[in-house]
Amino acid sequence: MISRVAVVPHPPLLVPELVAGAVAETEPVRAACLAAAADLAACADEWVAVGVAPGAPRELSDVAGTFRGFGVDVPVALSDAPSRVVADLPLPALVAGWLRERVGARRVRVHLVPPDLPTARCVALGERLTASGDALLVLGDGSHRHGELAVGRADDRAGPFDDAVHRALAAADTAALRAVDPALAAELGARGRAAWQVLAGVRGPWRCARSRFLAPFGVGYHVAVWETGA
């Protein structure tokens, strides 16, 4: 049964080699994500993960890839003994592998869901994942429309949207995560919506050990750790 959850974003800026000129500026996000991943590794050395990527729902495990498509050839793997290399490993899987390696977990099995997966199907997947292991990594970014650094254009709805997600994560409130509006999330570029709603289906009870919200580059980054308990 899943007994600990780490919620993290998956921006390429987590990888220092990809942001050589901005390592210090990106360090708060990186440190928060690594701390959450370390909490997960303290629970189990094999993880289940869920992230969002275009295409049909699918599962990846025991493969390797690289961040070459994001500017630098930084190899990563989803296990200590990958069986093959995938040339275009999706970003959530790359970040899951990078975090796994940095905190010493042995293996991560990544479930990828499309960004438009309906809430009911997200929740159903979460229910199925409840018995899949002890540790769950949830990868997803918030809105990319915060302030003057917004991708495309700023949107005044981005702040309230990510505030609501942050409150839900801080309270371990699965009902509030289920209530996140997929259409609004899509308009605001919050691709983590589907992954968060998979988490909403994972059976608890849950309490939040810690949570944090950062938006230093126009994108909302949610980090949280949940543990079982009343």
C-alpha positions in Angstrom: 0.0 0.0 0.0 1.2 3.5 -0.8 2.3 5.0 2.6 4.2 8.1 1.4 3.8 10.5 -1.5 6.1 13.2 -2.8 4.7 15.8 -5.1 7.2 17.7 -7.3 7.3 19.7 -10.5 9.4 18.6 -13.4 11.1 21.6 -15.0 14.4 21.0 -16.8 15.9 23.7 -14.6 16.2 21.1 -11.8 19.2 19.7 -13.6 22.2 22.0 -13.0 23.9 21.2 -16.3 20.9 22.6 -18.1 21.0 26.0 -16.4 24.7 26.6 -16.1 24.2 30.4 -15.9 21.4 30.2 -13.4 22.3 27.5 -10.9 22.0 29.7 -7.9 18.6 31.2 -9.0 17.2 27.7 -9.6 18.6 26.2 -6.4 15.5 26.7 -4.1 13.3 24.7 -6.5 16.0 22.0 -6.9 16.6 21.8 -3.1 12.9 21.5 -2.4 12.4 18.7 -4.9 15.5 16.8 -3.8 14.3 17.0 -0.1 10.9 15.6 -1.0 12.6 12.8 -3.1 14.9 12.0 -0.2 11.8 11.6 2.1 10.4 9.1 -0.5 13.7 7.2 -0.6 13.7 6.9 3.2 10.4 5.1 2.8 11.2 2.7 -0.1 13.9 2.2 -2.7 11.4 1.2 -5.4 8.9 3.9 -6.4 5.8 4.2 -8.5 5.5 7.6 -10.3 2.8 9.3 -12.3 3.4 12.2 -14.7 1.7 13.8 -17.7 2.8 13.5 -21.3 0.9 13.5 -24.7 -0.3 10.2 -26.1 -2.1 7.2 -24.7 -1.6 6.2 -21.0 1.4 4.1 -20.7 4.0 2.7 -18.3 7.8 3.0 -18.4 10.3 1.0 -16.3 13.9 -0.2 -16.5 14.8 2.2 -19.4 17.4 5.0 -19.8 17.3 8.3 -21.5 19.0 11.7 -21.8 18.2 15.4 -21.4 20.0 16.0 -24.7 16.7 17.4 -26.1 16.8 20.1 -23.5 20.3 21.2 -24.3 22.8 19.0 -22.6 23.5 15.2 -22.8 22.8 14.3 -19.2 22.0 10.6 -19.1 19.5 9.2 -16.6 17.8 5.8 -16.0 14.7 4.6 -14.3 16.6 1.7 -12.6 20.0 0.7 -11.6 20.0 -1.9 -14.4 18.1 -0.4 -17.4 17.4 -2.9 -20.3 17.3 -0.3 -23.1 17.7 3.3 -24.0 14.6 5.4 -25.1 15.6 8.2 -27.4 12.8 10.6 -26.6 12.0 9.7 -23.0 9.3 12.2 -21.8 10.3 14.9 -19.4 8.4 13.6 -16.3 10.2 10.3 -16.8 13.6 12.0 -17.2 13.1 14.0 -14.0 11.8 10.9 -12.1 15.0 9.1 -13.1 17.2 12.1 -12.2 15.6 12.4 -8.8 15.9 8.6 -8.2 19.6 8.7 -9.0 20.3 11.7 -6.8 18.7 10.2 -3.6 19.7 6.6 -4.1 16.4 4.8 -4.9 16.9 1.6 -6.9 14.0 1.8 -9.3 11.0 3.9 -10.4 8.1 2.7 -12.5 6.5 5.7 -14.3 2.9 5.9 -15.4 2.3 8.6 -18.0 -1.2 10.0 -18.6 -2.3 12.5 -21.2 -3.0 16.1 -20.1 -6.7 15.9 -21.0 -7.4 12.6 -19.2 -10.9 13.1 -17.5 -11.0 13.4 -13.8 -12.8 10.2 -13.3 -10.2 8.2 -15.1 -7.4 9.9 -13.2 -9.0 9.0 -9.9 -9.6 5.4 -11.1 -5.9 5.1 -11.9 -5.0 6.4 -8.4 -7.3 3.8 -6.8 -5.5 1.1 -8.8 -2.1 2.4 -7.8 -2.9 2.3 -4.1 -1.7 -1.2 -3.7 1.3 -0.9 -6.1 4.0 -0.2 -3.6 5.0 1.9 -0.6 6.1 5.1 -2.3 4.5 7.3 -5.0 6.2 10.2 -6.8 3.7 12.7 -8.4 5.2 15.0 -11.1 3.4 18.0 -12.5 3.8 21.8 -12.9 1.3 24.4 -12.0 0.2 27.4 -14.2 2.8 29.0 -16.4 0.9 32.3 -16.5 2.3 33.9 -13.3 3.4 37.6 -13.6 5.7 39.2 -16.1 7.7 36.1 -16.7 4.6 34.1 -17.8 4.9 31.9 -20.8 2.8 33.7 -23.5 0.9 36.1 -21.3 0.1 36.6 -17.7 -3.3 35.6 -16.4 -4.8 37.0 -13.2 -6.5 33.6 -12.6 -3.1 31.8 -12.2 -2.6 33.0 -8.7 -5.9 31.9 -7.3 -5.7 28.6 -9.2 -2.3 27.7 -7.8 -3.3 29.0 -4.3 -6.2 26.5 -4.3 -3.9 23.7 -5.4 -1.4 24.6 -2.7 -4.1 24.6 0.0 -5.3 21.2 -1.2 -1.8 19.7 -1.1 -1.1 21.4 2.3 -4.3 19.9 3.8 -3.9 16.5 2.0 -7.4 17.3 0.7 -8.2 14.7 -2.0 -11.7 16.1 -2.5 -10.2 19.5 -3.3 -7.8 17.9 -5.8 -10.7 16.1 -7.5 -12.5 19.5 -7.8 -9.7 21.1 -9.8 -11.3 22.2 -13.1 -9.5 20.5 -16.1 -10.6 23.2 -18.5 -9.3 26.0 -16.4 -6.1 24.1 -15.7 -5.6 23.7 -19.5 -6.2 27.4 -20.1 -3.6 28.3 -17.5 -1.1 25.7 -18.8 -1.2 23.7 -15.5 -0.2 20.3 -17.0 0.1 18.8 -13.5 -3.7 18.7 -13.1 -4.0 15.1 -14.3 -1.2 13.8 -12.1 -2.7 15.6 -9.0 -6.1 14.0 -9.7 -4.4 10.6 -9.9 -3.1 11.3 -6.4 -6.7 12.2 -5.4 -7.7 8.6 -6.1 -5.0 7.0 -3.9 -6.6 5.8 -0.7 -5.4 7.2 2.6 -6.1 8.6 5.2 -3.4 11.2 4.5 -1.7 14.0 6.4 0.7 16.5 4.8 4.1 16.4 6.4 5.2 19.6 4.5 4.4 21.6 1.5 5.7 24.5 -0.4 4.8 26.6 -3.4 7.3 28.5 -5.6 6.8 30.6 -8.8 10.1 32.2 -9.4 10.1 32.0 -13.2 6.4 32.6 -14.1 5.5 28.9 -13.5 3.9 27.5 -10.4 5.9 24.7 -8.7 4.2 22.6 -6.0 6.2 20.5 -3.6 4.6 18.4 -0.9 5.1 15.2 1.1 2.1 13.2 2.3 2.2 10.3 4.8 -0.5 7.9 5.9 -2.2 8.8 9.1 -5.3 10.5 10.5 
